[in-house]
């Protein structure tokens, strides 16, 4: 598979902020910046010239705009919604837009759900996720990416989308998302580290069985997921393989921020990095992932690493 064929399998993540002219490097994610919508538009256009036709957007919300229930997630001021609308207007159907649906970057406590009586409450969170998904669908998103792993959020969001007439909006479900130690750079980039409680109540334990992951995937598919995601990728290649062997839905894998930073940190030079990226992404594809979300997408295609 050559570089142009690889491009169809890669999704480039972006971090979107409010304002204008913002292009802020992220220390722990070399080569990845927080960008305002105007700058993001230029970056995406450049990426499309390389062959990248799919993006995943994550918001970075200023602390002054956060509250206990993540109100900004579904308002017009949300830079994620603004970016989605602007990209759709400019690129039409030539760009596949996936946008994150979660509350962690919008809440003042940094957790994925609503806090009730000192605990993250699953059922209280679902209406907020659904409102966020509908707002993104209104803006023109192709897929809402449900990244929180709350129980039954796929069914709740699917029902909400269809009631609003968004019958063609897809759902990418983070079906087997592990409470992993590899998320540190992302949490720095998105300012989404939880202040307390953590995420073990709704994300999977890394020691859990393959069978448990398959049950989670099956439940999301039954509830209406169009694509199922395993995250992270490298420590869970066995999970990707097991899901791909039985799933009738496309399987995606997220080569996460910690994996990206790890390769960058040990590379002797660009040639060495390229060979490691090539080997790594091939291993994820070989395990059965049809789609790979990776921060390496842009540079891998630009430098011709994937040959």
N, C-alpha and C positions, 0 to 999 in steps of 0.2 A: 504494500500500500504506500503510494507516494504522498508528498506533502499536500497536494490539492485534494486527494481523497480523504486524508486525515481531517481536513478542515470541516467536513460534514459531520464529524463526530465530536467536535470540540465546542465548548461553551465558555466564553470569556466573562469572568465576574468583574463588576464595577461597583465602586462606592460613591454614592451621590450625596452632595451636601447642598444646602441653601446658599444663595448669594450669586455673585458674578465674578468671573475671572479667577476662581479658586482652582488651584492645581497643586495640592499639598502632598508631598511624598510621605509614605508610610514607612517608618524606620525598619520595622520588622518584616515588611513585604517589599523587598527591593524591586523597583520597576513598576510598582502599583501605587496609584495616587488617589486621594480623595478629590473629587472634582465636582464643581458646580455644573448645572445642566449645559450651559453654553460651551464649556470646555469639553464636557463629555461628548457632545455632538461631534466635535472635531475628532476626538479619539476613536469613536465608533466608526466614523466614516473611513478613517485610516485603517482600522482593523478590517473593515469590509473589503478594502482593496487587497488585503492579504488572503481573503477567502473566508474570513470568519463571518458567519451569518446568524449566529445566535449569541445573545448576551443574557447574563443574569445580573439584575440590579439589586443592590442593597442600600438602604438609606443610612445616613449618619445624621442624627438629630441632636441639635444643641441642647444642653441640659436645661436651659431656660424654657424650652418648649416641651418638656416631658412632664408627665403627671402619673398618678397611680394607675390609671386605666388606659394609658397610651392614646389619648384622644386624637393626637395629630395624625395617627395612622390612616384615618379615612377622610381627612380634610384636604381642600385644594392647596393648602400651603405645604403639604408634604412634598419634598423634592423628588421622592420616588414616583409619585403620581405625575408631577410636572415632567420628569424625564421620560416617562412612558408615553405621555401624550405627544411630546415634541419629537421623539424618535419615530413614533407611528406616523405622524404627519409628514415627516421628511422622507422616510424610507418605505412607507407602505408595507406591502407583503413581502418585500425582499429581505426583511430582518425579522427573526424570531425573537420576541421579547419575553423573557421570564422575569418575574419580579417576586421578591421575598415577601411572604406573609407570616409575620410573627410580631410579638409585642416587645421583645427585649430591647430594641433600640429606641422605643417610644416611652417606656415606663421609667419613672424616676428611681425605681429599685432595680432595674436591669434584668428582670425576670421575664420569662416567656408568657406568663399568665397573670391573671388577676389574683391578688392576695386577699383571702377571706379568713378571718380568725387565725392569722399567723401562718397560713398555708397557701400554696398555689392551688387554686380551685379550677379544676378542669371545666366543669359545666358553665361557670360564670365567664370563662374565657371565650367560649365558642362564638357567642354573638359578636364579640369584638373582632375576631378573626374573619368572620363572615362579612361584616361591614367593610373591613379593609379590602377583602378580595373583590367585593362588588365595586368599590371605588376604583380599583385598578382595572377591572374589566370595563368600566365606563370610560377609562382613559385609553383603552385599546390594547391591553396586554394580551399575549397569546396564551401564556400559562401562568397561573398563580402557583408559586412554589411554597407549599405548606411545610415550614421548616421546624415547627415547634414540637411535633410528635404528641400533641394532646389527643386523648382518646376521642374517636368519632368526629374529628374535625373535618375529615374528607366528606362524610355524609352531610354534615351541617353546611359546609361551604357549597357543596354541589347543589343542595336544595335551595340555598339562598341565591346562587347564581341563576338557576333556572327560573325561579320566581321573578327575577328581574329581567328575564329574556336573554340572558347570556348563555345560550345553550351550546355555543361553539367554543367557549373559553375552556381551555384545558387545565387539568390539575396535575402538577408534579408533586407527588407526596414523598417527603423524607420518611420512607417507610421503616427503614432500619437505621436510625441515627443513634449513635452511641455517645454516652456521656464521656467524652474522650479528653485526653490530655493534649491533643494535637490542635486545639482551637485557639490557643493563646494569641497568635498574631492577628487572627480575625477579630477577636474581642477587643484588641487594642485599636484596630482599624475602624471598627464600627462603634467603639465606645459602648460595648454591650455586655461587659462582664457583670454578672449578678452581684448585688451587694451582700446578699445572704440567701439562704435556702438552697441555692444551687439548682442543678437540672436533673439530678438522679431520679427525681420523682416521676418524670415523664419521658426521659431518654433511656436508652437501653444500657444495661450493665455489660461491660466488655467481656465478662466471664459467661454471659448467657449462651445458650445453645443455639445451633443452627436452626433447630426446630422452632424456637421462639421467634427468630427473625422471619422464618417462613410464615408463621401465624400472623405476624404484624403485616407482612406484605399482602397476604391473602385477604386480611380484613380491609386494607386500604383499597384493593382492587374491587372487592365486593361493594364498597361504599362509593365507588366511582372514580378512582384514580386512573389517569391516562398514562402516566409514567411513574415508575417507582424508583426511589433513590436509596443508595447505600452510602453512608458517610461515617467515618473517613473511608479511604480506598485501600491503601496498602495493608494495614493490619487486618482487613476484612475481605481479602480476596476470596477466601473460602465462602463467605456469605454471598458475595457477588455471583460466584460460580453456581452456588446452590439455587439462588433466586432465578438466575438466567436459565437454568436447566428446566424450570417448571413454569415460569411466568409467561403468560400470553401478552403481557404488556412490555413495552420497551423498558430496559433497565439502564439507569444512569448511576454513575459513581462520582463522588466529589473528592477530588485530590486536594485536600484541605490545606489551609494556611501553614500549619506546622510542618506538613510534608514538603510544601514548597520551600519554606525557609530552611528546612533541613538539607535539601539538595543544594541550595544556594550557598549554605555555610561551609560545606565540605568540598565544593568544586575548586580544583586547582586553577582552572582557567575556563574560558568560554567553551573551548572544545570539549573539555572534560564534563562540564555541565550539560552540554548538548547530548553527549553520549549517555549520561545518566537519565536525562529527561526522556530520551528516545526509548531506553530500556524500561523505564518506569511506566510510561504511557502504553507501551506494547503489553506489559504485564497486565494492566488494567483491562485493556481490550480483550486480551486472550482469556481472561477470567470470565468474560461474557458481557461486559458493559458496552452498550451501543453508543452511549453518550458519556462524555467526561467533562465535568466542570473543573477547570484548572487555570490557575493564574499563569501558567507557562504557555497558554495557547498562543498568545500574540508573538512572543519571542521565538517559540518553537517553529512557527511558520515563517516568521521574518528571517530567521537564520538558517532555515532549511534543515533543522535537526531531525525531522521525522521522515526518514527515507528508508 
